[in-house]
């Protein structure tokens, strides 16, 4: 039996990410900006810090990054 989703097809506006959370013993992608590609366009994405920047102080949060999550920031445009 095929199961269909009641939700529209969504994409992560920031693309495929290696991680958005990097703490002792765990790193993974926990944060997303979901868009419907038929009604929204990504104008630009603010680059994430490099792996070197994130791991300089072993884990997040650190003296450079005050949160254990990396902020996802992008500009979107509605496409009616």
Order of alpha helices (4+ residues) and beta strands (2+ residues): beta-beta-beta-beta-beta-alpha-beta
